[in-house]
Amino acid sequence: MQLYPLKFQPLPKEKIWGGTRLNRVANHQSGHPQIGETWDVAALDDNDSEVVNGFLAENTLSELLEVYMSDLVGDKVYSKHGNNFPLLVKLIDATDKLSVQVHPNDEMAQQNGERNGKTEMWYVLEAEPGAELISGFEKEVTPEEYQQYLATGHIVSILHREKPQSGDLFFIPAGRVHAIGKGLLLAEIQQASDCTYRLYDYNRPGSDGQPRALHTAEALDAIDYSVVRDARTHYSYKPNATTRLVECPYFVTSLVPLEK
């Protein structure tokens, strides 16, 4: 059977920092007022994207991979990952700031029983005036100094902040401390992993009224303490042409701006 462009049903995720904008841009039926993410292409644990078009409708991405193998993802990808789809594509609506967090690299993740680490990228779709995000450290600190700032609740003061605009691109390698700020709508492309170490959450309660769990010890081994001066990935583009955005060992992304 001939493969064709596949469309998938988004999987909505309720988050305490989520909102309603994804009802506008994603095709899901949830009426919940705090949808923080939709997983738009996923085959991770119990989150398996379902095809909604063509003769393969109602089949999941995992089922397609088992049947079509390298015809679906290519010989190189299939030889490396087999029936494990290696990417997760999301839309994120942040109506409040997300926690300050870090993701492990492959080696650390596998030592802790995970399939792989988590390197990701953000493409800014919409940014409200004054919106910020965090990517890396603003100044040099030792692990000991980092722990002192964390213990006193001043960790954000030593992190690098950016004021993103629509169309901005941010590459977040595993190990980089980061946080999405309030008022941002993003597309996120990442390794297929949901492994996150939360460093700081502004003493914010979760949906159960209790403080959300932190992962202080795990994060210490995961963090890259390098200083980041400019977190944006700079690029230029032409209408109706392909522009390479990110090329890393885990994914390659391109932008194709179309004009009539």
C-alpha positions, 0 to 999 in steps of 0.5 A: 500500500502506498503511504501518503501525508498523514494527519494525526489527532492531537493529544491534549494535556491539562497543565496548571499553567495552560490556557485555551489558545490550543482550542483555536489552533489544534483540533481537539475536543477538550473544553478544559480551560487549562490545556497546556500542551497538545502532543501532535506527533507522539508514540511514547508510552500510552500516548500514541498518535492516531491517524485521522485521514485516508485509509490508515485512519484509526491506526496509531503511529506505533502500529504504522511503524510496526507494519511499514518500518523503514518505509515510514521513517527511513533506513537510517532511523529504523536501523537505529531506533527500530519500532521506537519512534524517536521524536515528539512534536508538541504545541505549548500554550503558556498562560503562566510561567513554567517551572525552571527545569533541565533534561538529562542527556542520553547517557544519564537518562539510560543510566536511570532506566529511560530510553533516551535523553531530551534535546529540544527546540522551540519555535515561537508562534505567538508572544505577548508583549513583555513575554520572557523565557529562560535559557542557560546561565547569565553568569559563571557559577559553580555547582556549589554556588548554584545550590546556594541560589536555589536554596534561597529562592534566587535561582532565576537571578543567575539565569539568562532571560530572553524576550522572544518574538513571533518567529524566534527559534531557540535550541535547548540541548540536554543539560541546559536549564530553561523555562518557558514564560507566561504569554508564549505559544510555541511549537516544540520538537524534541527527542521522544522523552517525557523526562524532566527534572524540575529545579524551581517552581516559584513555590506554586501548588499543584492541582492537588493543592500541594507543592509540586515535586522538585528533582534537586539531586537528579538535576545536579548531575544533569546541568550544564553550567555554561554561560549563554550570551545569546540563546536565539538561533539566528536565521534568514529566509526567503518566501517559498524556499526551504531554510534549514533551522536546526541540524543536530544528532536527533532531528533536523528542522526546516522552515518553508514560508509560503506566499500565494 
